[in-house]
Amino acid sequence: MKDDLVQQNLSNIAKQDPILAAVVKGDNGKLNYGVGSGTKAEADRLGQIWVGDGARPTKDGTGLMSADGTRVYRFPKGKPNAPASVNPTGVQANFETFQINPVTGQKTKVGDGHLNIIAGK
């Protein structure tokens, strides 16, 4: 039942924007994958939708975590060491997905969608 609710929630998130749909879909099981480009303002708006109501700052202050701990939005950040082929703008925001072991509580990252940040208003 809980898994059904999680999937329903992800489906509702995906319907709100094509970029979020790409985050939810992933890329054939790859941990890291691109989800397109957008402005910082777009990234922040989508990040709020991604983590939802009740989100809290991450422990390191670099983003927001959903109330249930399964989704994290990391604010746009310069990534100078990433190859231009995967990070043409030099700045990315991250939309991360985690699974939580119901017995141990251990979190495992299962997806990390990268949004390239373009200059904009």
Backbone hydrogen bonds, N-H to C=O, Kabsch-Sander energy under -0.5 kcal/mol:
donor,donor_aa,acceptor,acceptor_aa,energy
5,L,1,M,-2.0
6,V,2,K,-2.3
7,Q,3,D,-2.5
8,Q,4,D,-2.4
9,N,5,L,-2.5
10,L,6,V,-2.5
11,S,7,Q,-2.4
12,N,8,Q,-2.2
13,I,9,N,-2.3
14,A,10,L,-2.6
15,K,11,S,-1.5
16,Q,13,I,-1.6
17,D,14,A,-0.9
21,A,17,D,-2.2
22,A,18,P,-1.9
23,V,19,I,-1.9
24,V,20,L,-2.6
25,K,21,A,-2.5
26,G,22,A,-2.2
30,K,27,D,-2.1
33,Y,112,D,-1.9
35,V,114,H,-2.5
38,G,116,N,-2.3
43,A,39,T,-2.6
44,D,40,K,-2.8
45,R,41,A,-2.2
46,L,42,E,-2.8
47,G,43,A,-2.8
48,Q,44,D,-1.9
49,I,45,R,-1.7
50,W,46,L,-2.9
51,V,47,G,-2.3
52,G,48,Q,-2.0
55,A,52,G,-1.2
56,R,65,M,-2.4
58,T,63,G,-2.2
61,G,58,T,-1.6
64,L,73,Y,-2.7
65,M,56,R,-3.3
66,S,71,R,-3.1
67,A,51,V,-0.6
67,A,53,D,-0.5
69,G,66,S,-1.5
72,V,96,E,-2.0
73,Y,64,L,-2.7
74,R,72,V,-0.5
74,R,94,N,-2.7
75,F,62,T,-2.2
75,F,73,Y,-0.5
77,K,92,Q,-2.1
79,K,90,G,-3.1
82,A,79,K,-1.3
86,V,83,P,-1.6
87,N,83,P,-1.8
90,G,87,N,-0.8
92,Q,77,K,-2.2
93,A,115,L,-2.2
94,N,74,R,-1.8
95,F,113,G,-2.5
96,E,72,V,-3.2
96,E,94,N,-0.6
97,T,111,G,-2.7
98,F,70,T,-2.8
99,Q,108,T,-2.7
101,N,99,Q,-0.5
101,N,106,Q,-2.6
105,G,101,N,-2.5
108,T,99,Q,-2.6
110,V,97,T,-2.8
111,G,97,T,-1.4
112,D,31,L,-2.0
113,G,95,F,-2.7
114,H,33,Y,-3.0
115,L,93,A,-2.8
115,L,113,G,-0.5
116,N,36,G,-2.6
116,N,114,H,-0.6
117,I,91,V,-2.7
118,I,38,G,-2.3
118,I,116,N,-0.5
